[in-house]
Amino acid sequence: MIAVELAVDQALGPGVEVEVDAGIARAVEPRAGGLWLGLDRAHLVDSDAGDGTELPAVVALPGSTFTGCRLTAELSGALVENERVVLVGRLPGTALPPLAVLRTVAAMPGATMIAAPAAERVSRDARQRFKVRRQSGRVLGGRAWRAAAPDPGRRRFTTPHSRAEYRLDRLPPRFLRGLAGLLDEDERIIYSIERPPDSIRTNRLGLPRRGAERRAGLLLLTDRQLIWMVDHLPPDRYLLDWGVDVRLMPVETLQDVHLTGREVLELGVRTAGGPAAFPLPLELRAEAEVLRDLAGRFVPPASGASLVRRYAPPAVRFDTGPAALFAQEADAERELDALRARLAPEELLAAFYAPRREGAPHPAAMAALTVTRMALQRPSRFQAIPLDHLRSLSITLSPLAGRVELAHGAADAEHLAFSYPATTSAAATALVRMLRKAWADRASIGAARDVSAQEGLPAA
């Protein structure tokens, strides 16, 4: 028996698609397949057909396999037509289909069949060509141990995704759910630091510190914002997943990024609205320094002249779907009309309806966003915050209820906040994404005005 190593390129019959990750084969989805003729298309492993491609093959099997399946087959011969050659193999114990079927699967209607010894010589030549091509990159001088290309374990990091994006599958599900709602579809993750729970609970002597932070956290930098995400509750409070608290900062608002702390490391950020600090364990200093340097690239230079992104988010039609879950579509439309009249002549970019609680006569809140301000209408109070004065934007993502909070002014007590049921969280995060873009635009306009004033130019 002449044995050859084949890899399946196309499974033609019904079966299950399989992916192999870290040595674990996992079924992905069922495959209906077409008319099963007892053959899959494959190629000879580590071969060169003469044009840089693998030597093709068809292999007879008792059942269709899956793409990427490796198998040791018995070489039965090869189909030859003009200058094209396709090996023919079979799994030991499997009958070879008729020649007409082989021709059909190989897409070689006029091919002739050569015997196994001749096919072996063809496969041997193909493997030899592959070895010669591979050896052309052999190190003949200098330091052979200094790799010029990434090793196989790092090969996946040569694709367009960043290392932080590849590491997302290591994050807890609650963090992934939060990112899914708060990141734009075309947003890119630059760097992230995961803070384990209980990681900054003790001092240098190993003793618990009073009021120490115990919640797990994630500090994440994208090309559009800095995100600080922590568990909603400490790890020993409940066994269930109670969601996360998130604070967002557009990169356009960053004015300074620094690193301080002895017993507890703090990544400090200063924006136009004020300072903020994110506590990290001392052992993450190296990662914190990298994030500090990356975030620092978004800080405008001393001259004040910098290139900024303008989002100019378009207005989004108000969706009454979340209100329909509570049979309050009419209430939502009425509250929206009242808020639109208060904010006229400004156009509403987006709006959010927090539905009426059971037994309450009025809705919890109606929030609306314009280009210059965020407004909130509640039963007994109307608030509007100019985006130029916005200091921080926070959101709680919980499986029971969420909360959005905007701090403004000089004191932390000055804030605008509203809560909402978890069933409307998709609409709430959509409003937050829109608010973050409008806030970034106002920060860019403010920076341009400052530069114009310094240089004696007309204001933007």
N, C-alpha and C positions, 0 to 999 in steps of 0.2 A: 504493500500500500504506500502510495506517495502522499504524504500529509502536507498541507499548506495552512497558513494562518490567514483567515479572512475576517474582514470587518464589514458588517451589514451597512449599506448606504440607504436602502429603501426597502422597507417591509411592505410587501404587496398584498398580503392577506389580512383577514380580521385578526385582532389581537388586542394587546394593551401597550400603550406607549410608556416607556420606562426611562427615568433619568437616574444616573448614578452620581452621587455626591459623597465624597469622603469614604468611598468603599461601600456605601449603602444604596442598594437599588430600590427605587420608589416608583410605584405606578402613578402615572400622571393623568391619563385619560384613556377611555376605550377607543379603539380604532376599528371602524367598520370595514375598511379595505375594499378592494374590488373583487373580480373573479379570481379565486385562488387556484393557481396552476401548479402549486407545489414548489415554487421557486421564490427566492428573495434576491435582490440585486446587492452586490457587495464589491469589495476590492481587495487585492492582495496587500497585506500589511507591509509597510516599509518597502515599497516598490516604486519604480519610475518607468512609465510606459514609453519613455523616450522624449516626451514633450513636457516633462515636469509634473504630470498628473499620475495618480496611482493606476496600476494595471487593473481594469475592471474584471468582474467575475459574476457568475450566477451560481447559486448554491441551492441544491435540493434538500428540503427539510420536511419533516412530518407535520410541522405547523409553523406559521409565520412568526418571526422573532420581533425585533424592534431595532430602530436606528442606533448604530453604535455597538451592537452586540458583537462580541468577539467569539469566534469558534474555530476549532481545528477540524478541517474538512479533508476528505479523501479526494485527490485530484483525479478526475475521470477523463480529462482531455481539454480541448479548447476550440472555440469557434473562430474561424478565420474568414474575413471578407475584405478584399483589397488589402489595405495596410492595417486594418483594425483587428485586434485580437481580444477575445473575452474568454477568460478561464471558466471551466465548468467543474464544479465540485459538488460533493454530496456528503451529508452527514452519515457516518458509518451506520449501516443497517437500513438506509433509505434508498428506495428505488429511484433510478434516474428517469425523468419524463422522456417522452419521445422527442426526436430531433426537431420536429415542427414546433413543439412547445418551447424548446430551448431557443430556437430562432426568434419566436414571437417575443419572449421576455427580454432577450438581448437586443431586440430591434435590429436584427441582421437577417433579413428575409432570404438572402442568397448565400449565407455562410455555409462553409463545409467544416466537418468535424475532424480534428487531428487527434492522434492517440495521446495517452497520458505521458509516455516518455518525451515526446516532442513538446508537449505542454509544460513539462517540468523544465526543459531547457529554456523555454520562453520566460517562465517565472524566475529561474535562476539569473538570467540576464537582467531582468527587471530589478531584482534585489541588488545586483552588483552595481547597476547604474545609480540606484539610490545611495549606496554606500560611498561611491565616488563623489556624488554631489554633496553628501553630508561632510565628507572629509575635507572638502574645499575650505571649510571654515576652521580647520584644525589650527591650534596655536603652535607655530614653529619657532618663535623667538620671543624674548621678553619673559614676563612673569606669567606662567601658565595658570596660576591660581587666581589671577585677577580677571573676573568674568566681565566680558564686554556686553553681555546681554542679560536680561533678567532670568533668574533660575526658574524652572517649571513651576515651583510653588508660588512664584510672584507673577507668573505670566498673565493672570487675569487682571492685574493692576495696570497693564499696558493699554487697556481699552479706555474709551472716553470717560468712564466714571472715576470719581475720586475714591481714595481709600476709605474715607468716611462713609461714602454711599455704599460701598461693599460691606461695611461693618453694620449696616442697619439691621440685618437679620439677627444680630446678637442683642438687640435692645429688647426690653420688656414690651409686651403687647400694648400696655397702656401708653407708653411713649410713642409707639408707632401710630396708634390711633390719633393721638394729638397732632403728630406731624402731618398725617394724611389730611387733616382739616385745615391746618394753618399754613401749609406750603403751597405756593402756586404750582401749576402743572409744569411750567418750564423753569422752575427755580432749581438752583444747583447747591448742594451741600459742600462746603469747603473743608470744614474741620469740626470735630465734636469731641467732647470729654464727658465720659460717664462717671458720675460720682456714686460709688456703692453705698448702700445704707449703713449707718453706724460708723462711717469711715472717719468722721472728725468729731468723735464723741469724747476722746480722751486728750489729756495734755501730754507734755513730754515725759512725765513720770508714769504714764499709763493709767492715770486716775480719771474717773468721769468728771467732766466739767459741767458746772451748773448751767442749765439752759442750752446744752449742746444740741446741735442739729443732728437728727437721726434719719431724716428722710433721704431716699435715693434721689439723685438729680442728674440732669443732662444739660450741659452747656453746648450750644450748637451754633455755628456760624455759617450762614449761607451767603450767596452773592447779593442778598437783599435785606437781611435782618440778622440780629443777634437774638437767640431764643434761650431763655432760662426756664427749665421745666423741672419741677419737683413733685414728689408724691403728695397727694392731698392730705394724707394722714400719716403719722409715724408708723413704722413697720409692726410694732407690737400692739397697735390699737385695735385693729381688726384683721381677720384673715382674708377678707375679700378685697378685690380691686376697687378702690374708691376714686380712681381717676387721678388727675394731675392738676397742679396750678402752674400757669404759664405766664411769663412776662416777655413782651416783645419790644424790640428796639430797632427801628429801621437804621441801616448802616449810614444813611444820609444824616442822621442826628448825632453821630459819634464825633466828639471833639477831643477826647483823650482816652487812652487805654493803658493801664499800669498794673503792676503786680506788687502786693505788699503782704505783710503778715509774718508772724513767727510760729505761734502755736497753731494758728489756723491761716491757711493761705487764702488770700482774697484777690480775685481779679476785679479791679476797679474800673469803672467806665464813667466818663463824664459826657453828658449830652447837653444840648441847649436847654433842656428842662431841669437839669440837676444831676447829681452823682448817683451811682448805684454800685453795689458790690455783690459778688457771687462767691460764697465760701467754698473752698475745695480742700481736700486733705493734702498734707505736706508732700506725700509721696507722688502726687500728680504735678509737681512743680515743672518738670520737663514738658509735659503736655500743655500746662498753663502758659508757659513761655512761648510755645509755638502758636497757640491761639492768640496770645497778646500781640505777637508780631504780625500775624495775618490780619487780625481786626484793625491793627494800627495802620494798615495800608489804606483803609477807608477814611482815616482822619485827614482833613484838608491840611495841606502844607502851611507853613508860617505865612506865606504870601497871601493865603486865602483863595488862590486860584486853583480850582480843581474841576475835573470832569464829573458830572453827576448825571444820574438817570432821571428822566421825567416820565412818570407813569401815565399821567392824565387819564385816570380810569373812567371808562364810559359809564353812563347811567344804566342801572340794571332794573328791569321791570319788577315790581313788587309781586312776590309769589304768595298767594293766599293758601297754599297747600298746608303749611304747618298749622295755620289757624283752623283749617277745615278738620283737622284731627280732633279739635275741641268744639266743633260746630259753631265757630265764631268768625266766619268769613265776613259777615256784614259788620260786625264790631271792628274788625281789622281795617276794612275799607273806610269806615267812618273816622276812626282815629287817625288814619293816614291822611285823609282830606283835611282834618283839623290841623295836623302838624305841618302839612304843606302850606296851608294858609299862613301860619305863624312865620314860616321861613321864607315866604315870598319876598323878593322875586327870584331868590336862588333856586336852582333846580336841584331836586333830590337825586343823589347818586345811588343810594341804597336805603332800605328801611327794614326794620325788624319788629315783629309784634310778639310781645310776651303775653300769653293768653291769660284770661281771667281765671283766678282760682275758684274752686268750688265754693259756692255760697257768697262770693264777693260780687258787688254790684258793678264794679268797673274793672277794666283790664289792668294787669300788673304794670305794664309800661308799653310805650311805643317809641322806638328809637329811629332816628333818621340822620343821614350823613349828607352834607353838601361839600363843595370844594373847600370851603373855609372853616366849617364848624360841625360839631357833633351835637345833636339835640336829643333830649329825652323828655317825653310827656308822660306824667303820672297823674293819678286822679286829682291830687291837690297841689301839684308843683310842676313847673316847666323849667328846664335847665338847658343851657346852650354853652358849649365850651369852644372858644376859638382854637383851631388846631395849632396856631402859632404859640399858644400857652400850654399845650399838652406836655406833661412831664413823663408819664408812663402809661402803658397799656397792658392790662392783665386780663386773663380769662381762666376760669376754672372749668375743666372738662370732667364731669362726673357722670356715672351711669344713672344717677337719680335727678340731679338738677345742676345747672351751670350758672355762672355769674361772670359778667363783664364789668370791669372797673377801669375808669380813666381818672388819673390824678392830674390836677392842674393847679396853677397858682404857686405861691411861695410856701404854703403849708401842706403837709400830707393830709390834713383833715379835709381839704378841699378836693372833692372827687365827685364823679358821676358814676352811678352803678345801677345795674338792673340784673335780675335773675330770670331764669327761664327753665322750663322742664327739659329733660334730656332728649325727649322726642323731637325737639326743635333745634338740636345742637348744630345740625348741618347748616341751617339758615344763620345761626349765630356766628359760626366760624367764617361763613362767607362774608358777613358784615365786617368782621374783624380784619379779614384779608383786605377788603376794600378800604377800611379805615387806615390800615397801615400804609397803603399806597398813597392815600390822600395826605396823610401826615408827612410822609417822605417828600412829597412834592412841595408842601409848605416849608419844610426845613430847607430844601434846595433853593427856593425862592428867597428865603430869609438870608441864606449864606451869600447869594448873589447880591442882595442889597447891601450887606456888610462890606463886601469887596468893592462895590461901586462907591460907597461912601469913603472908604479908605483911599481909593485911587482917584477920587474926584470925578467919577464918571456918572452919567445919568443912571438913576435907580432902575432896577429891572422891573 
